[in-house]
Amino acid sequence: MALMYPGRLFVFGALLLAVAACTKTEFVPDVTLPEIRPIIDATAEFHEIYPAPALISGKESFGLTGPDAEPVPPRELAAQVREELLDAFRQAGVFSKITTFDREPDLILTGRINALHEHYRPRIWTRFPLPYAGKVAADLFDWKTHATDGVADVTLFLLTKDGKLVGTYHGKSSFDENFNPTGEVAPGARLNRALTDAAQQIQEKIVHDQRLRTIASR
């Protein structure tokens, strides 16, 4: 068995620390909606979803913020949200067909992300000067070591193929809680839960809008 000399051990430890320091958490949108009936018998062409100006400018947070969060450019994140909603609506069967392009669509779907962020951080008491004080308190008293809050706020617009507004559908969900980090509920998971909740609110409103069924039957 080869021995690891102190110099090599130091280098190995430094490499581990460097890798740990480079590890970043990136928010990846993930939306799953339940199947809902009756399906709207129409072809919907899904256009872009645009971030609100405050999200593009950086005036308001967009995505995941925290000690090791990796920022995602606003337009890139908005495109990811659009793709998730498109796939979720397709799987749930909201419309008989939903696509990014159709020669003769019945409806045009577009939207705006008003807010989408999660801010997670260690709670103040975990920074006690005594070594391991935060961990001991968490283990003995089941105190939650981290806090997180956030919101998902999305508005979708449905238009006729000639651009007339048919309906506006809004969904919003927020959270504010304390937690212990685990692999099962990692940073970003609660934001996806809120995004899914907001999308489900929109799904319900679209499916129960009788005006859409009138347009689809023409």
FIMI-774631 format. One line per 5 residues: number of its first residue (from 0); their letters; for each residue z, x, y of N, C-alpha, C. Coordinates in steps of 0.2 Angstrom, whole numbers. Layout:
# residues N
NUM> A> Z:X:Y:Z:X:Y:Z:X:Y; ...
END
This chain:
# residues 218
0> MALMY> 0:4:-6:0:0:0:0:4:6; -5:3:11:-5:8:17:0:6:21; 3:11:25:8:10:30:5:9:36; 8:5:41:5:4:47:10:8:52; 7:13:55:11:17:59:13:14:66
5> PGRLF> 18:16:69:20:12:75:15:12:81; 10:17:81:5:16:86:0:10:84; -2:10:78:-6:5:75:-3:-2:76; 4:-2:74:7:-8:75:7:-11:82; 8:-6:87:8:-8:94:1:-11:96
10> VFGAL> -4:-8:94:-11:-10:95:-12:-17:92; -10:-18:86:-11:-24:82:-7:-30:86; -1:-28:88:3:-33:92:-1:-35:98; -3:-30:102:-7:-31:108:-13:-36:107; -16:-35:101:-22:-39:100:-20:-46:99
15> LLAVA> -15:-47:95:-13:-54:94:-11:-57:100; -7:-54:105:-6:-57:111:-12:-58:115; -17:-54:115:-23:-55:119:-26:-61:116; -27:-62:110:-30:-68:107:-26:-74:109; -19:-74:108:-15:-80:110:-16:-82:117
20> ACTKT> -17:-77:122:-18:-78:129:-24:-81:130; -29:-80:126:-36:-82:127:-37:-89:125; -32:-92:121:-33:-98:117:-32:-104:123; -37:-108:123:-38:-113:128:-39:-120:125; -36:-125:128:-37:-132:126:-42:-135:130
25> EFVPD> -47:-138:127:-52:-141:130:-53:-148:128; -53:-153:133:-53:-160:132:-60:-162:129; -61:-165:124:-67:-167:121:-66:-175:120; -70:-179:124:-70:-186:123:-71:-189:116; -67:-194:114:-68:-196:107:-66:-204:108
30> VTLPE> -71:-208:106:-70:-215:107:-72:-219:101; -68:-223:98:-70:-227:92:-68:-234:94; -72:-239:93:-71:-246:95:-72:-250:88; -68:-256:88:-68:-260:82:-75:-264:82; -77:-266:77:-83:-270:76:-81:-277:80
35> IRPII> -86:-280:83:-85:-286:87:-91:-291:86; -89:-297:85:-94:-302:85:-93:-308:89; -98:-312:91:-105:-311:89:-109:-305:93; -114:-302:90:-117:-297:94:-122:-300:99; -123:-297:105:-127:-299:110:-134:-297:108
40> DATAE> -139:-302:107:-145:-301:104:-150:-298:110; -149:-292:112:-153:-289:117:-153:-282:116; -158:-279:119:-159:-271:119:-156:-269:126; -151:-264:125:-148:-261:131:-150:-254:132; -153:-252:138:-154:-245:139:-149:-242:143
45> FHEIY> -146:-237:140:-140:-234:143:-142:-228:147; -141:-229:154:-142:-223:159:-136:-219:160; -136:-216:165:-130:-211:166:-124:-214:168; -118:-211:167:-112:-213:170:-110:-207:175; -108:-209:181:-107:-205:186:-100:-204:188
50> PAPAL> -97:-198:189:-90:-197:191:-90:-199:198; -84:-202:200:-83:-204:207:-83:-197:211; -84:-198:217:-85:-192:222:-79:-188:222; -73:-191:222:-67:-187:222:-66:-182:215; -69:-184:210:-69:-180:204:-74:-175:204
55> ISGKE> -79:-176:207:-84:-170:208:-82:-165:213; -79:-167:218:-76:-162:223:-70:-159:221; -67:-161:216:-60:-158:214:-54:-161:218; -55:-166:222:-50:-168:226:-45:-172:221; -47:-175:216:-43:-178:210:-45:-174:204
60> SFGLT> -40:-174:199:-41:-170:193:-46:-174:189; -49:-170:185:-54:-174:180:-54:-170:173; -52:-173:168:-51:-170:162:-44:-168:160; -43:-163:157:-36:-160:155:-34:-155:160; -27:-156:162:-24:-150:166:-18:-149:163
65> GPDAE> -16:-142:162:-10:-140:159:-10:-133:159; -4:-130:156:-4:-122:156:-9:-119:152; -13:-122:147:-18:-118:144:-24:-122:144; -25:-127:148:-31:-131:148:-37:-128:151; -43:-129:148:-49:-126:150:-53:-131:153
70> PVPPR> -55:-130:160:-58:-136:164:-65:-136:161; -68:-142:161:-75:-144:160:-78:-146:166; -84:-144:168:-88:-146:174:-88:-154:174; -87:-157:180:-87:-164:180:-94:-168:177; -99:-165:179:-105:-169:176:-106:-168:169
75> ELAAQ> -104:-162:166:-104:-161:159:-99:-166:155; -93:-166:158:-88:-171:155:-91:-178:156; -94:-180:161:-96:-187:162:-102:-188:157; -106:-183:155:-111:-184:150:-108:-185:143; -103:-181:142:-99:-182:135:-96:-189:135
80> VREEL> -94:-191:140:-91:-198:140:-96:-203:139; -102:-202:142:-108:-207:141:-110:-207:134; -110:-201:131:-113:-201:124:-108:-204:119; -101:-203:120:-96:-206:116:-96:-214:117; -97:-216:123:-97:-224:124:-104:-226:120
85> LDAFR> -109:-223:121:-116:-225:118:-115:-225:110; -112:-220:108:-111:-220:100:-106:-226:98; -100:-226:102:-95:-231:100:-98:-239:101; -102:-240:106:-105:-247:106:-110:-248:101; -114:-243:99:-119:-243:94:-115:-245:87
90> QAGVF> -110:-241:86:-106:-242:79:-103:-249:79; -100:-251:85:-97:-257:85:-101:-263:85; -108:-262:87:-112:-268:87:-112:-273:93; -111:-270:99:-110:-274:105:-117:-277:106; -122:-273:106:-129:-276:107:-133:-275:100
95> SKITT> -138:-279:100:-142:-278:94:-146:-271:94; -147:-268:100:-149:-261:100:-147:-258:107; -145:-252:106:-143:-249:112:-145:-242:112; -149:-239:117:-152:-233:116:-153:-230:123; -155:-224:124:-156:-220:130:-163:-222:133
100> FDREP> -167:-224:129:-174:-226:131:-177:-231:127; -180:-236:131:-184:-241:127:-189:-244:132; -195:-245:129:-201:-247:134:-200:-254:137; -196:-258:134:-195:-265:136:-188:-267:135; -183:-264:139:-176:-266:138:-175:-272:141
105> DLILT> -170:-276:138:-168:-282:141:-163:-281:146; -159:-276:145:-153:-274:150:-153:-267:151; -151:-265:157:-149:-258:159:-142:-257:160; -139:-252:156:-132:-251:157:-130:-244:160; -126:-244:165:-124:-238:169:-117:-239:171
110> GRINA> -114:-234:174:-107:-234:175:-104:-229:180; -98:-229:181:-94:-224:185:-88:-223:182; -86:-217:182:-79:-215:180:-75:-214:186; -70:-219:187:-66:-219:193:-60:-214:192; -58:-213:186:-52:-208:185:-52:-207:178
115> LHEHY> -51:-200:176:-50:-198:169:-46:-192:169; -40:-192:168:-36:-186:168:-30:-186:164; -28:-181:161:-21:-180:158:-18:-173:161; -12:-174:163:-8:-168:165:-2:-167:161; -2:-162:157:4:-160:153:7:-154:155
120> RPRIW> 14:-154:154:17:-148:156:24:-148:152; 27:-142:152:34:-141:149:39:-145:154; 44:-148:151:49:-151:156:54:-145:159; 56:-147:164:60:-142:168:66:-139:164; 69:-143:160:75:-140:157:73:-135:151
125> TRFPL> 67:-135:149:65:-130:144:65:-123:147; 65:-122:154:65:-116:157:72:-113:158; 77:-115:154:84:-112:155:83:-105:154; 88:-101:158:88:-94:157:90:-91:150; 94:-95:146:96:-93:140:91:-93:135
130> PYAGK> 90:-88:131:85:-87:126:85:-93:121; 80:-96:120:79:-102:115:83:-108:116; 86:-109:123:90:-114:124:86:-121:124; 79:-121:126:75:-126:126:74:-128:119; 72:-124:114:71:-125:107:77:-128:104
135> VAADL> 83:-125:105:89:-128:102:91:-135:104; 90:-136:111:91:-143:113:86:-148:110; 80:-146:109:75:-150:106:77:-151:98; 79:-146:95:80:-147:88:87:-151:87; 92:-150:91:98:-153:89:99:-160:92
140> FDWKT> 96:-161:98:96:-168:101:90:-172:101; 85:-169:98:78:-172:98:76:-174:105; 77:-169:110:75:-170:116:67:-168:116; 63:-171:120:56:-170:121:55:-164:125; 51:-159:123:51:-153:127:45:-153:133
145> HATDG> 40:-158:132:35:-158:136:34:-165:139; 31:-166:145:29:-172:148:22:-172:149; 19:-178:149:12:-179:150:11:-186:154; 6:-186:158:4:-193:161:-4:-192:163; -7:-198:163:-14:-198:164:-16:-205:164
150> VADVT> -23:-206:165:-26:-212:166:-33:-212:164; -36:-217:161:-43:-218:160:-45:-224:164; -50:-224:169:-52:-229:173:-60:-229:173; -63:-234:170:-71:-234:169:-73:-241:171; -79:-240:175:-82:-247:177:-90:-246:174
155> LFLLT> -92:-251:170:-99:-251:168:-102:-257:172; -109:-256:173:-113:-261:176:-119:-263:172; -120:-269:171:-126:-271:167:-131:-274:172; -137:-272:172:-143:-274:176:-148:-277:172; -152:-281:175:-159:-283:172:-163:-277:172
160> KDGKL> -169:-277:169:-174:-272:169:-177:-271:176; -177:-276:180:-179:-275:187:-174:-273:192; -168:-272:189:-163:-269:194:-158:-274:197; -158:-280:195:-153:-285:197:-147:-285:194; -141:-285:197:-135:-284:194:-133:-290:190
165> VGTYH> -131:-290:184:-129:-295:180:-121:-296:180; -118:-290:179:-111:-290:178:-108:-284:179; -101:-284:181:-97:-278:182:-91:-278:177; -90:-273:173:-85:-273:168:-80:-267:169; -74:-269:170:-69:-263:171:-64:-263:166
170> GKSSF> -62:-257:164:-57:-255:160:-52:-250:162; -46:-251:161:-41:-246:164:-35:-245:159; -33:-239:158:-27:-238:154:-23:-232:156; -17:-232:156:-13:-226:159:-7:-225:154; -4:-219:155:2:-217:151:6:-212:154
175> DENFN> 12:-212:153:17:-208:156:23:-207:151; 23:-201:147:28:-201:142:30:-193:141; 36:-193:137:38:-186:135:37:-185:127; 35:-179:125:33:-178:119:35:-170:116; 35:-169:110:35:-163:107:28:-161:105
180> PTGEV> 25:-155:107:18:-154:105:17:-153:97; 13:-156:94:11:-156:87:4:-156:86; 1:-154:80:-6:-154:79:-9:-161:79; -4:-166:77:-7:-173:76:-8:-176:83; -4:-175:88:-4:-178:95:-5:-172:100
185> APGAR> -10:-168:100:-11:-163:104:-13:-165:111; -12:-161:116:-14:-162:123:-22:-165:123; -23:-170:126:-30:-173:126:-30:-179:121; -26:-180:116:-26:-185:112:-24:-192:115; -19:-191:120:-17:-197:123:-22:-200:128
190> LNRAL> -26:-195:131:-31:-197:136:-37:-200:132; -38:-198:126:-43:-201:122:-41:-208:120; -34:-209:119:-32:-216:117:-33:-220:123; -31:-218:129:-32:-222:135:-39:-223:136; -44:-219:135:-51:-220:136:-53:-225:131
195> TDAAQ> -51:-225:125:-53:-230:120:-51:-236:122; -44:-237:124:-42:-243:127:-46:-246:132; -48:-242:137:-52:-244:143:-59:-247:140; -62:-243:136:-68:-245:133:-68:-251:129; -62:-252:126:-61:-259:122:-61:-265:127
200> QIQEK> -57:-264:132:-57:-269:137:-64:-271:140; -68:-266:141:-75:-267:143:-79:-270:138; -78:-268:132:-82:-271:126:-80:-279:126; -74:-280:126:-72:-287:126:-75:-292:131; -75:-289:137:-78:-292:143:-85:-293:142
205> IVHDQ> -89:-288:140:-96:-289:139:-98:-294:134; -95:-293:128:-96:-298:122:-95:-305:124; -90:-307:128:-88:-313:130:-91:-316:137; -96:-312:139:-99:-314:145:-105:-318:143; -105:-325:144:-110:-329:142:-117:-328:146
210> RLRTI> -116:-326:152:-123:-324:156:-127:-320:152; -124:-315:149:-128:-310:145:-132:-313:139; -129:-318:136:-132:-322:130:-138:-326:133; -137:-329:139:-142:-333:142:-149:-328:144; -147:-322:146:-153:-318:148:-156:-315:141
215> ASR> -152:-314:136:-155:-312:130:-159:-317:127; -158:-323:128:-161:-329:124:-168:-330:128; -169:-328:134:-175:-329:137:-181:-326:134
END
